[in-house]
């Protein structure tokens, strides 16, 4: 049986790796074979998991092996930790990334997954794979598990501050976008870490239609455990919360969310009144201090946006698939309404829509 794959996304510095590590520990304590996959260029996701030991990264090992014309082996990048009171060991991998200013972190993520897939990661005898992903980078490489449906499920981690909630909203929107073109990753919900009781994250979750899976108030003892490279779930009050969440995941008691995320104005209005006035435009005269020989910028960009690329893909669909896809996805009509308007059976409309999404995914990613 294939491992359960879960991508955990959040803004850097809000306790995303803390949450992932303690969820990994909880699964291991429940006799599950779990792998934690760190997907952040800082490569510090598994530090607490391995008692403070930094793991060699896939990026570094691949570069070293490639320079020697050697192949990367499982033992070069996959590590295990046996913990005396745990019934199962915990496995860890760090994808890593380039040094600051010397490369693209997203490209490193993509290359790292290529290596892992060649080593058969999704065929290993594991129960759960937790992918710890940085969420406040918009580069496409960090959306790899969503774009390629490598994660069955997605969990968002946030605090009650606007920036971490904004990051969670962006990931929600990204996942919804990939689902419209055939992606299969399901959003399970939101974890509120260091909850201060203000209710801001809960207000967002309600507006966006996202389930709050767990709330964890700030706990100094938990912070001390993490700082000493131990597990916060050794504390009874936190262990109960994590065990309840882990059990709900394993027993499929969580209904995935259909949330699409909030648009920018809908998001910012959660935090207060926003003016409807247009921004005041600056003039070239005030910036240059003169009125003649003013430069005019020319737009020479030849880059297509994803939206333009998607429109071209839609135009390549067959007439029936194109008609149904536009009505369901772009006009937001229900399947039953489309069936009535086009004189088709609902089952036929669903089949045409499913075929259209599958073909769009192929055209978009292979085109």
N, C-alpha and C positions, 0 to 999 in steps of 0.2 A: 504494500500500500504506500502511495506517495506521501511525502511529508506535507504537513499543513504549512503553507507559506504565508507569512504576515509581515507587511512593511509597516514600520512605525516611523511616522514623520513628525517633525517639529522644528521650531526655530532653535538655532544654536544657543546653548547656555541656559535652557529652561528646565533641564532635568530629563531630557529625552533618553539619554544613555542610562541614566539612573533607573528610569522606568523599565527600559528594555532589559537591563541586567537583572533586576529583581523579578521580572516576569520569567526570564530564562531560568533563574534559580527556582522559582515556584514550580515550573513545569518539571524540572529535574527532581525536585522533592516529591512530585506526584508520579514519579517513576516513568517520566517521558524522556525519550532521547532527543535532546534539543541542541541546535546549533545557533549561535549568535553570530551574525554577519555584520561587521562594522562597515558602513558605507559612507564614511566621512573622511575627507583628506587628512584631518587631524589624527586619524587612526588611534583614537582613545576610547572607542566604544567598549572594548573588552578588558580594559585595564583593571577595573574592580573585579571583573569576572575571574581574572587570572591572578588575583592577589597582588596587583601592582606590576606584574611583568608585562612589558610591551611586546606584542607579537610581531614577528617579521611580516611585512605586508606583501600582498600579491604583486603590487606595482614594483617594489624593490626587488623581490625574488625573481620576477619575470625578467627584469632588466639585467640582473646578474647572470641568470641562466642563458639569456639570449646572447649576451656578450661572449659566452663560452660555447655557444652553439649546442646547448643542452636543453632538455625538456623539463618543464616544471612537473614535479610529482606531488601527490596528495600530501605526503609527509613534509614537504617543504613549506606548505602554507596553512595546513589544517592542524590545530592543536587541541589537546584535551586536558581537562583538569579533573582529577579525582578528589572528591571532597568526602571526608570521613563519614559524615552523617547523612550523605545524600545517596539514595539507592541507584542513581545513574550519574555517570560523568557528564560534564558540560563541554561541548566543543565550540571552538571559536576560530574565526577568520577575520582579518582586517584587510580590506581592499587597498586602503592607503590612497596616495595621490602624489602629485609633483610637489617639489618644494615651492615656497611662496614666490610668485612671480615668474616661475619657470615652466609653466605648462597649464593645461586645462584640466581641472578636477573632474568635470563631467566626462571628458574623454577617458580619464582613468577609470571611472566607474564602468563605462561601457566595455573597455578592454578587460577589466577585471572579471566581469560577468562572462565574457567570451572564454577566458581561461577556465573559470569554474564549470561552465557548461561542457567544455571539452573533457573535463575530469569527471563528468557525470554527477554533478551535485544533486540534481533532482531525482537521481536513481539511488542515492545512498539510503541505507536503512535508518532513517531518522523519523521521528514523529512530528517535530515542529522545527521550522526554520524561521527565526526572527531577524528581519533586516532592519538595522538601525540607520535611518536616512536623515541627512540634513535637509531641512525643508525650506530654508530661506534663500536658496540659490535657484534661479529660474532656468539655468542651463538645462537643456534637454537630457543630458546624461543622468541627472539626478531623478528623472522621471522614468528611468529604464524599467523598473518593475511594473509600472502602470502602463507604459507604452507597449511593452511586450507581454503583458499579463503574466509576469514571473511571480507575482504575489497574488494569491487568491483573495486576500483581504488586506484592508488598510485601517490602521488606527492612528488618529491624530493626537498629539500631546500639546497642551498649551498651558499658559498661566492665565491670569486675569488681566494682563496688560494688552494694549491695543496691537502692538507689533507681533506678538506671538499668536494672537487670534487672527490677525491679517495673514500670517503665514499659513495657518491652518485653513483659512478660507481659500487661499490660492491653491493648496493641494487638493481640496475638495473640488474646486473648479477644474483643475487639471485632470483629476480622475474622471469627472463627468465627461470632459471633452473626449478622452480616450475611449470611454464607453460608447460614445456616439459613433465611433469608427471601428467598433468590434472589440474593444478592450473588455476584459472579464473581471478585473479587480473590483471587489465589493467593499464599500465603506462600512465598517462596523460601528464606528462612533468616535467619541472624544474622551480623552482623559485630562482632567484638570489637575495639574501638579502645583504644589505650594499654594493651595487654595486659601485665599484670605477672607472668604465669606462675602466678598463684594457682589457676587452673582453676575459679573460682567460676562464671563465666558458662557455661563448658562443662558444668559439673555441672547447671546449670539447663536448658541446651539439651537435654541427654540426658534429663532427667526430663520435659521438656515435649514431646519428640519433634520438636525443631527442628534443622535442619542448620546447622552452623557453616560459613559460606561463606568467611570470611577472618579471620585474626588479625593485628593490627598492633601490635607492641610500641612503646612510647614511643620517639620518635626526635627528638633535639634539632635535628638538621639539618632535619627535616621541619617542625618548629615554626618554625624560622627562615624557611623558605621561605614558610610560610603568613603569618607576621607581616609579611613584606615583599611580600605580595600576589603571590606566585609559586606555582607548582604543585609539590607534594611529589613528584609522579610524575616529575619530572626527576631524582630520585635513583634509581639503577638498582635497588636492593633493593626500593623501593616500587613502581617502575614494573612490575616483574615480577609482583608480587602483584595489582595493579589490572588489568593486561593479562590475566592468567589468569581473573580474575573476569568481566571484560567479555566475553572470548571465550566463557566458559561460558554467559553470558546470551544472547549473540547466536546461539550454536549450539544453544541449548535443551538444554544438557547438565545442567541443574539440575532435579531432580525436586521439584516443590512439596511442602511439608509438609502433613500432615493434622492438625497440632497444634491442640488446642483451648485450650491454656493451663492453668495450675494454679489451683485455688481458693486462697483466702487462706491457709488453714491448711497446705495442701500446699506453698505457696510459702515461708512463714516457716520451716517445718521443714527446709528445705534448709540453713538457716543455723545450726541448733542445736536443742536440746531446748526444747519449748514446754509450759508447764503446761496441764493439762486442767481446771484449776479455773475456776469461773465468777467473773467480776469481782465484787468486794464493792460492794454498793449503798450509796450515801450516803443519809441520811435528811433529811427536811425539818427535823426538830427540830435536828439538829446544824448545819445550814446557817443557819437563822433564829434559832437559840438560844432558841426558845420552842415551845410545843406547841399553841397555839390560833390560829384565824383563818389557817390555812395555805392559801396559794393553790393551786389545782389547774389545771394547764394543760389547755385544751380543744383537741382536734384538729379544726380547721376546714378542713384542707387538702382541696381539691377536685381536686388534680392527679392524673391517672392515671399510673401507672408504665408503662414500656414493656411490662412483662410482662402487665399487665392489658389493655393495648391489643392485644397480640398474641393473648391468649386470646379477645378479642372477634372478632378477625379470623378465627381458626381456626373459631369457631362459625358464621361466615358461609359456610364452604366447603360444597360438596356432600357428601352423606353418605359416598360412597365415598372422596373425596379426604380428608375429615376423618378417617375411620377409618385409612387408610393413613398419613397424616401423623403422627397421634398414635402409632401403633405404631412407625414408623421413627425419628421425631425425639425423641419424649418417652420412649418405652419402650426406645429404643436397640436395637430388634430388627433383624436383618439382613434384606435384601430376600428372600432365599430362605425364611427363617423366616416372614415375613409372607405370602408366597405360599402356603406350606403351611397356615398357620392360616386363611387366608381363601378357599382353594380357587381362587386365581387363578394365571395364568402370571406368571413373574418379570418378563417384559417389560411386562405390564399393570400390575404393582405399580410398576415404575420410571416408567412413563408417568403414573400417578396421582400419584405422589410429586412428579414434576417439575412437573406441572400445579398441584399444591397450592402448591408453593414460589413459582411464578410468580404465582399469584393472591394469595398472601399478601403478596408484595412490592408488588403494586399496591394492595391494600387498606390496607397499613400506611402507605405513603408518600403515598397520595392521600386516605386517610380522615381 
